[in-house]
């Protein structure tokens, strides 16, 4: 079964876990590592002839257009991940609209095509920020992959559908982050920090269960910084933030290679070729 592979293109200093201690004003002074980490992922995918959707932060696209060009040249799809990688719950509707449209314009200029797929930074479309879906619709997006059907301290809509579905009211098709159900509770197994937290055998078992028992494709995501254990350490971050970000970074690359060999992947459906 073909599953959906997505890469969230942000650098190590832009993550939500560090947003309170790393100001965007300082981003340009930080060591930039996005080119190298994305290049490693592209090489891995090219070797296996796998295509993916890359959700790119607008700031990265603007400052590192070569990253977007490299992704496009390898035949992957491009989606929007906001400009400043700010959680929606920290923005007003007007600020969110401005941030999203700015990123969309930059990406469309670089790609020379419409960008119709979106993913919220930190999966921050929750019941309190459903208003963002109206803005996405007005901006011309057709696909969203922002909703995590789990209970979490930073994001999530626990009772949201677990698989691909239409958000008819908003004119969007939703591809939620994948979960498996244990003892009546949704357990996140779609990648990122959960991919680093759980042993690979558990992730593989859970994803196979989605494919084989539920007969559904899963959505998997990864960040380029997660395959870069040599990245500079952010000082003064709290214990939980450090754990979420640095846990098992040295194991991610090997696990990702195994995942690519154990499952089949395609990008999210892309509608902009017909726009």
C-alpha positions in Angstrom: 0.0 0.0 0.0 1.2 3.5 -0.8 1.5 5.8 2.1 2.1 9.6 2.3 5.6 10.9 3.0 6.0 14.5 4.1 9.0 16.5 5.1 8.6 19.7 7.2 11.5 22.0 6.0 12.5 24.1 9.0 15.9 24.5 10.6 16.8 23.5 14.1 16.5 27.0 15.6 12.9 27.5 14.2 11.1 24.8 16.1 8.2 25.5 18.3 10.0 24.0 21.4 12.5 26.9 21.2 10.1 29.7 20.1 10.2 31.4 23.5 14.0 31.6 23.7 15.1 32.0 20.0 13.7 35.2 18.4 13.2 35.3 14.7 15.4 38.5 14.8 18.3 36.2 15.6 17.7 33.6 12.9 20.2 35.0 10.4 22.9 35.0 13.0 22.5 31.2 13.7 24.4 28.5 11.9 22.4 27.6 8.9 22.3 23.8 8.4 19.2 23.3 6.2 21.0 22.8 2.9 23.1 19.9 4.1 20.3 18.1 5.9 17.8 18.4 3.1 20.5 17.2 0.6 20.9 14.0 2.7 17.2 13.4 2.6 16.9 14.1 -1.1 19.8 11.6 -1.8 18.0 8.9 0.3 14.8 9.4 -1.6 16.4 9.5 -5.0 18.2 6.2 -4.3 14.9 4.6 -3.7 12.9 6.5 -6.3 10.6 7.9 -3.7 8.7 11.2 -4.0 7.4 13.2 -1.1 5.7 16.5 -0.2 8.0 19.0 1.4 6.2 21.6 3.5 8.6 24.6 3.4 8.8 27.5 5.8 8.6 30.7 3.9 11.7 32.2 5.7 13.7 29.2 4.5 12.5 29.6 1.0 13.3 33.3 0.9 16.8 32.9 2.5 17.7 29.6 0.9 16.0 29.4 -2.5 18.5 26.8 -3.6 16.8 24.4 -1.1 13.4 24.8 -2.9 15.0 24.4 -6.3 16.8 21.2 -5.3 13.5 19.7 -4.0 11.7 20.7 -7.2 14.5 19.4 -9.4 14.1 16.0 -7.8 10.4 15.9 -8.7 9.0 16.4 -5.2 5.9 18.4 -4.3 6.1 21.7 -2.4 3.6 22.7 0.3 3.4 25.8 2.6 4.5 25.7 6.2 3.9 29.4 7.1 6.5 32.1 6.9 7.7 32.5 10.5 6.8 29.0 11.7 4.6 30.5 14.4 1.8 28.5 16.1 -1.6 29.7 14.9 -2.8 30.1 18.5 -0.2 32.8 18.9 -1.5 34.9 16.0 -4.6 36.9 15.2 -6.5 36.0 12.1 -5.1 39.0 10.3 -1.5 38.1 11.3 -2.1 34.5 10.2 -3.5 35.6 6.8 -0.5 37.9 6.3 2.0 35.2 7.3 0.4 32.5 5.2 0.0 34.6 2.1 3.6 35.9 2.3 5.0 32.3 2.4 2.6 31.3 -0.4 3.8 34.1 -2.7 7.4 33.3 -2.1 7.0 29.6 -2.8 4.9 30.2 -5.9 7.4 32.6 -7.3 10.2 30.1 -6.8 8.2 27.1 -8.1 6.4 29.0 -10.9 3.1 27.2 -10.0 0.3 27.5 -7.5 0.9 26.1 -4.0 -2.3 24.4 -2.8 -1.1 22.2 0.1 -0.6 23.6 3.7 0.6 22.3 7.0 0.3 24.4 10.2 3.5 25.0 12.2 3.4 22.6 15.2 0.1 21.1 13.9 -1.6 24.1 15.6 -5.0 23.9 14.0 -7.1 23.0 17.0 -10.7 23.5 18.0 -9.7 27.0 19.1 -8.2 27.9 15.7 -10.6 26.4 13.2 -11.1 29.9 11.9 -7.7 29.4 10.2 -9.4 26.9 7.8 -11.5 29.7 6.3 -8.4 31.7 5.6 -6.7 28.8 4.0 -9.8 28.3 1.7 -9.8 32.0 0.8 -6.0 31.8 0.0 -6.6 29.0 -2.5 -5.4 26.0 -0.6 -7.0 22.7 -1.5 -5.2 20.3 0.8 -4.5 20.6 4.6 -2.4 18.3 6.7 -2.4 20.1 10.1 -4.8 18.2 12.4 -3.5 15.7 14.9 -6.3 13.5 16.3 -4.6 13.2 19.7 -4.7 14.9 23.1 -1.5 16.9 23.6 -0.4 19.9 25.6 0.5 21.9 22.5 -1.9 20.7 19.7 -4.5 18.2 18.7 -8.2 17.5 18.1 -8.7 14.1 19.8 -12.1 13.3 18.3 -11.2 14.4 14.7 -11.3 11.6 12.0 -8.1 9.6 11.9 -7.9 9.2 8.1 -8.2 11.3 5.0 -11.5 13.2 4.8 -13.2 16.2 3.3 -13.6 19.4 5.3 -16.6 20.3 3.2 -17.4 23.5 5.0 -13.9 24.8 4.2 -13.5 23.3 0.7 -10.4 21.4 1.9 -9.3 17.8 2.0 -7.6 16.9 5.3 -4.8 14.4 5.7 -4.4 14.1 9.5 -1.3 12.9 11.2 -1.5 9.2 11.7 -2.4 7.4 14.9 -3.0 3.9 15.9 -5.6 2.9 18.6 -4.6 1.1 21.8 -7.1 0.5 24.6 -9.4 3.0 23.0 -6.9 5.8 22.8 -5.2 7.4 19.8 -1.4 6.9 19.9 0.7 9.0 17.6 2.9 7.0 15.2 3.3 9.4 12.3 6.9 10.4 12.7 8.8 13.3 14.1 9.5 13.1 17.8 7.3 10.0 18.1 9.5 8.3 15.6 12.5 9.1 17.8 10.8 8.2 21.0 9.4 4.8 20.2 11.6 1.9 19.2 11.5 1.2 15.5 9.9 -2.2 15.9 6.9 -0.5 17.6 6.6 2.1 14.9 6.8 -0.5 12.2 4.2 -2.7 13.9 1.8 0.2 14.4 2.1 1.4 10.8 1.6 -2.1 9.4 -1.5 -2.3 11.5 -2.9 0.8 9.8 -2.1 -0.7 6.4 -3.1 -4.3 6.9 -5.8 -4.2 9.6 -7.5 -0.9 8.8 -6.7 -0.9 5.1 -5.7 2.7 5.2 -2.5 4.6 4.1 -0.7 6.5 6.8 0.8 10.0 6.8 4.4 10.2 7.9 6.5 13.3 8.6 10.1 14.1 9.4 12.1 17.3 9.9 15.6 17.7 8.3 17.1 18.7 11.6 16.1 15.3 13.0 18.8 13.6 11.0 21.5 16.1 12.1 22.8 15.0 15.6 25.7 17.5 15.3 23.5 20.5 15.2 24.3 23.3 17.7 22.6 23.0 21.0 20.2 25.7 22.1 21.1 27.0 25.5 18.6 27.8 28.3 15.8 25.6 26.9 13.7 23.8 29.5 14.1 20.1 30.2 10.9 19.1 28.3 11.9 21.1 25.2 15.4 19.7 25.2 14.0 16.2 25.5 11.5 16.6 22.7 14.1 18.1 20.4 17.3 16.1 21.1 16.0 12.7 22.1 17.5 10.0 19.8 18.7 12.3 17.1 21.6 9.9 16.5 19.1 7.1 15.6 16.8 9.0 13.2 18.7 8.5 10.0 19.1 4.8 10.4 15.4 4.4 11.3 14.3 6.5 8.4 16.3 4.4 6.0 14.6 1.3 7.4 11.2 2.9 7.1 11.8 3.8 3.4 12.8 0.2 2.7 9.8 -1.3 4.7 7.0 0.8 3.2 5.9 2.4 -0.1 5.5 6.1 -0.2 4.0 8.9 -2.4 3.4 12.6 -2.0 0.1 14.0 -0.8 -2.3 14.5 -3.8 -1.3 17.7 -5.6 -4.1 19.7 -7.2 -2.1 22.7 -8.4 -1.1 21.1 -11.7 -4.7 21.6 -12.7 -5.1 25.1 -11.3 
